[in-house]
């Protein structure tokens, strides 16, 4: 999972707009951040490890001038998390130089890397995409369309080449991408919340298989590859990845999560004194559960806002340490029967430690309710779910999972 942003606005400070856009997309990746700008077709990029606010300051932003810009926040799923894999990548090819930011994961990256036939600067599958476009001598739209036709897997991309801004989605539309307008200027982002922050008006979602290119004349759109028979927007976007104020397929994510909690309450009620979320992604569903049952809602767990998202930490040891740093129960849980609502259980590490925290704090019962089905299979399209051995539910019954996390009861949506 990564965040991408792009804008063409010759009369505006495109680097600063991109900086704000990336701020809104920080939840999509915390390992590195970067911005690339184009001025008179000359590309300049700044990228580094860290959060957006750590990578950029007033001095660095003031040195980025151009008519168009792209930005990226990264959470690694292929390639290491070193500086060389930070994006946007700059690739100097035989026909053009390409700046590119990619959200997703290719399943045929090694095959395409061999086809490129030269040593690449990074181990990221994203540079393979950039190299294919940069080495293609055909006009830019044809070069990108030909590259899109070769990609297998998830590829939501923003880029700059030949002084033009471009963006596309794979034929399944695994990862979101939206188009907005800031006045007459096109703005492209992973989520609508980024459009909101920069003051852009949402226009539409970029379609699966669609390529858009913005130059000094207009924004051009072409169906570069045929869309799949059925779209495959990742369900994790709805219950975990996307920001609650984002709209996906015309639906506000927060409202969808509340409805998931209401449905969960009907399917798996529990006798309890308090409903509390595992914040923040479990909060809307907990609100829905409390609303549907009439059980009082409580924060229950206080979150340290200065600790990052535990699920997207790259190593399990870092995740578990992050959980201990991140949450602390309120005294009001003592003696209470609790319904604890979370958006998902993947490895079980977060849930297990939180259940233990609540019992240590004196809770009488801890009923865990999950507003999604059990996660049982790997994801090869851009989420860190690479091995069934890591997934607590992959070879276990619901009762086995309940015992492993130490809950009084457990139920999924």
Residue pairs with C-beta under 8 A, 6 or more apart in sequence:
1 28
1 29
1 75
1 77
1 103
1 175
1 236
1 241
1 312
1 382
1 383
2 28
2 29
2 72
2 73
2 74
2 75
2 87
2 101
2 102
2 103
2 104
2 190
2 382
3 22
3 25
3 26
3 27
3 28
3 29
3 71
3 72
3 73
3 103
3 189
3 190
3 191
3 194
4 25
4 70
4 71
4 72
4 101
4 102
4 103
4 156
4 157
4 158
4 167
4 177
4 188
4 189
4 190
5 18
5 21
5 22
5 25
5 70
5 71
5 72
5 101
5 158
5 187
5 188
5 189
5 190
5 194
6 18
6 68
6 69
6 70
6 71
6 101
6 158
6 159
6 160
6 165
6 167
6 187
6 188
6 189
7 14
7 17
7 18
7 21
7 68
7 69
7 165
7 182
7 185
7 186
7 187
7 188
7 198
8 14
8 67
8 68
8 165
8 185
8 186
8 214
8 215
9 17
9 67
9 68
9 182
9 183
9 185
9 187
10 67
10 68
10 216
12 182
12 185
14 37
14 64
14 66
14 67
14 68
14 69
15 35
15 37
15 61
15 64
15 65
15 66
15 69
16 61
17 69
17 182
17 187
17 198
18 35
18 69
18 70
18 71
19 35
19 52
19 56
19 61
19 71
20 197
20 198
21 71
21 187
21 189
21 194
21 197
21 198
22 33
22 35
22 52
22 71
22 72
22 73
22 194
23 52
23 53
23 197
24 189
24 191
24 193
24 194
24 196
24 197
24 198
24 243
25 73
25 189
25 190
25 191
25 193
25 194
26 51
26 52
26 73
27 241
27 243
27 309
28 73
28 75
28 103
28 190
28 191
28 241
29 72
29 73
29 74
29 75
29 312
30 51
30 73
30 75
30 308
30 309
30 312
31 49
31 74
31 75
31 76
31 81
31 86
31 314
32 47
32 48
32 49
32 50
32 55
32 72
32 73
32 74
32 81
32 83
32 85
32 86
32 87
33 47
33 48
33 50
33 51
33 52
33 54
33 55
33 56
33 71
33 72
33 73
33 74
33 86
34 45
34 46
34 47
34 48
34 55
34 71
34 72
34 86
34 87
34 88
34 101
35 45
35 46
35 47
35 56
35 64
35 69
35 70
35 71
35 88
36 43
36 44
36 45
36 46
36 47
36 69
36 70
36 71
36 88
36 90
36 99
36 101
36 160
37 43
37 44
37 45
37 64
37 65
37 66
37 68
37 69
38 44
38 66
38 67
38 68
38 69
38 99
38 160
38 163
39 65
39 66
39 67
40 163
41 162
41 163
43 90
43 97
43 99
43 160
44 64
44 66
45 88
45 90
45 99
46 55
46 56
46 60
46 64
47 55
47 72
47 83
47 86
47 87
47 88
48 54
48 55
48 83
48 86
49 55
49 81
49 82
49 83
49 86
52 73
67 163
68 160
68 163
68 164
68 165
68 214
69 160
70 88
70 99
70 100
70 101
70 158
70 159
70 160
70 165
71 88
71 101
72 86
72 87
72 88
72 101
72 102
72 158
74 81
74 85
74 86
74 87
75 312
75 384
76 85
76 314
77 105
77 382
77 383
77 384
77 386
78 105
78 106
78 109
78 123
78 124
78 125
79 85
79 122
79 123
79 124
79 125
79 126
80 123
81 314
84 121
84 122
84 123
85 122
85 123
85 124
85 126
87 100
87 101
87 102
87 124
87 126
88 99
88 100
88 101
88 158
88 159
88 160
89 99
89 100
89 101
89 121
89 122
89 124
89 126
89 127
89 130
90 97
90 98
90 99
91 97
91 98
91 100
91 120
91 121
91 127
91 130
91 131
91 134
92 134
93 130
93 131
93 133
93 134
93 135
93 136
94 134
94 135
94 137
95 134
95 135
95 136
95 137
95 143
96 133
96 134
96 140
96 143
96 161
96 162
97 134
97 161
98 130
98 133
98 134
98 159
98 160
98 161
99 130
99 159
99 160
99 161
100 126
100 127
100 129
100 130
100 133
100 157
100 158
100 159
100 160
101 126
101 157
101 158
101 159
102 124
102 125
102 126
102 129
102 155
102 156
102 157
103 154
103 156
103 157
103 175
103 190
103 382
104 153
104 154
104 155
104 156
104 157
104 170
104 174
104 175
104 381
104 382
105 125
105 153
105 154
105 380
105 381
105 382
106 112
106 125
106 128
106 129
106 151
106 152
106 153
106 154
106 155
107 152
107 153
107 380
107 381
108 150
108 151
108 152
108 153
109 125
109 128
109 153
112 125
112 128
112 132
112 150
112 151
113 120
113 125
113 128
115 132
115 150
116 128
116 131
116 132
116 135
118 131
120 127
120 128
120 131
121 127
129 147
129 151
129 155
129 157
130 159
132 143
132 146
132 147
132 150
133 140
133 143
133 144
133 147
133 159
133 161
134 161
136 142
136 143
136 146
136 147
137 143
138 146
140 161
140 162
140 164
140 166
140 213
141 211
141 213
141 220
141 222
141 224
144 166
144 168
144 211
144 213
144 224
145 211
145 222
145 224
145 225
148 155
148 168
148 170
148 209
148 211
148 224
148 225
149 224
149 225
151 170
153 170
153 174
153 380
153 381
154 170
154 172
154 174
154 175
154 234
154 381
154 382
155 168
155 169
155 170
156 168
156 169
156 170
156 174
156 175
156 176
156 177
156 190
157 166
157 167
157 168
157 169
158 165
158 166
158 167
158 188
159 165
159 166
159 167
160 166
163 215
164 213
164 214
164 215
165 186
165 188
165 213
165 214
165 215
166 211
166 212
166 213
166 214
167 177
167 179
167 188
167 206
167 211
167 212
168 206
168 209
168 210
168 211
168 212
168 224
169 175
169 177
169 206
169 207
169 208
169 209
169 210
170 208
170 209
170 225
171 208
171 209
171 225
171 226
171 227
171 228
172 208
172 227
172 228
172 231
172 232
173 207
173 208
173 209
173 227
173 228
173 231
173 232
173 233
174 232
174 233
174 234
174 381
174 382
175 190
175 233
175 234
175 237
175 381
175 382
176 190
176 191
176 205
176 233
176 237
176 242
176 246
176 248
177 188
177 189
177 190
177 205
177 206
178 188
178 189
178 190
178 191
178 192
178 195
178 202
178 203
178 204
178 205
178 206
179 186
179 187
179 188
179 203
179 204
179 205
179 206
179 212
179 219
180 186
180 187
180 188
180 189
180 192
180 195
180 200
180 201
180 202
180 203
181 187
181 200
181 201
181 203
182 198
182 199
182 200
182 201
186 212
186 214
186 219
187 195
187 198
187 200
188 206
188 212
189 195
191 242
191 243
191 246
191 248
192 202
192 245
192 246
192 247
193 243
193 245
193 246
195 201
195 202
196 245
202 247
205 249
206 212
207 223
207 227
208 227
208 228
208 231
209 223
209 224
209 225
209 226
209 227
209 228
210 221
210 222
210 223
210 224
211 221
211 222
211 223
211 224
212 219
212 220
212 221
213 219
213 220
214 220
233 248
233 249
234 241
234 379
234 381
234 382
234 383
235 372
236 344
236 379
236 383
237 248
237 253
238 248
238 253
238 256
238 257
239 257
239 260
239 281
239 285
239 343
239 344
239 371
239 372
240 281
240 311
240 343
240 344
241 383
242 248
242 253
243 253
244 252
244 253
244 254
244 257
244 284
245 252
245 253
245 254
246 252
246 253
247 253
248 256
254 284
255 284
257 281
257 284
257 285
257 288
257 343
257 371
258 284
258 285
258 287
258 288
258 291
259 288
260 284
260 285
260 288
260 371
260 372
260 413
261 284
261 285
261 286
261 287
261 288
261 289
261 290
261 291
261 292
261 341
261 371
262 288
262 289
262 291
262 292
263 288
263 413
264 285
264 288
264 289
264 341
264 369
264 370
264 371
264 411
264 413
265 288
265 289
265 292
265 293
265 369
266 292
267 411
267 413
268 369
268 411
268 412
268 413
269 293
270 337
270 339
270 367
270 369
270 409
271 337
272 295
272 336
272 337
272 338
272 339
272 365
272 367
273 295
273 296
273 336
273 337
273 338
274 295
274 296
274 297
274 298
274 300
274 332
274 333
274 336
274 337
274 338
274 339
275 286
275 289
275 290
275 293
275 295
275 296
275 297
275 298
275 338
275 339
275 341
276 286
276 297
276 298
276 299
276 300
276 301
276 333
276 338
276 339
276 340
276 341
277 283
277 285
277 286
277 287
277 299
277 300
277 301
277 340
277 341
277 342
278 301
278 327
278 340
278 341
278 342
278 343
278 350
278 351
278 354
279 299
279 301
279 303
279 327
280 303
281 342
281 343
282 341
282 342
282 343
282 371
285 341
285 342
285 343
285 371
286 297
286 339
286 341
287 297
288 371
289 295
289 339
289 341
289 369
290 296
290 297
291 297
295 339
298 330
298 332
298 333
299 330
300 329
300 330
300 332
300 333
300 338
300 340
300 358
301 327
301 328
301 329
301 330
301 354
301 357
301 358
302 327
302 328
302 329
302 330
303 326
303 327
304 325
304 326
304 327
304 328
307 322
307 325
307 326
308 322
310 319
310 322
310 323
310 326
310 350
311 319
311 346
311 350
311 384
312 384
313 319
313 322
314 384
316 347
316 349
316 390
319 347
319 349
319 350
320 349
320 353
323 349
323 350
323 353
323 354
324 353
327 354
327 357
328 357
329 357
329 358
329 361
329 363
331 361
333 358
333 361
333 362
333 363
334 361
334 362
334 363
335 362
335 363
335 364
336 363
336 364
337 363
337 364
337 365
337 367
338 358
338 363
338 365
338 366
338 367
339 367
339 369
340 354
340 355
340 358
340 366
340 367
340 368
340 369
340 407
341 368
341 369
341 370
341 371
342 350
342 351
342 368
342 369
342 370
342 371
343 370
343 371
343 372
344 370
344 371
344 372
344 375
345 351
345 368
345 370
345 374
345 375
345 392
345 393
345 401
345 405
346 375
346 385
346 390
346 391
346 392
347 390
347 391
347 392
348 392
348 401
348 404
348 405
351 368
351 405
351 407
352 404
352 405
352 406
355 366
355 368
355 405
355 406
355 407
356 406
358 366
359 366
359 406
365 408
366 406
366 407
366 408
367 407
367 408
367 409
367 410
368 402
368 405
368 407
368 409
368 410
368 411
369 410
369 411
370 410
370 411
370 412
370 413
371 413
372 412
372 413
373 412
373 413
374 393
374 398
374 401
374 412
375 385
375 391
375 393
375 394
376 388
376 391
376 393
376 394
377 385
377 388
377 391
377 394
378 385
378 386
378 387
378 388
378 391
379 385
379 386
380 386
385 391
388 394
388 395
392 401
392 404
392 405
393 401
396 404
398 410
398 411
398 412
399 410
401 410
402 409
402 410
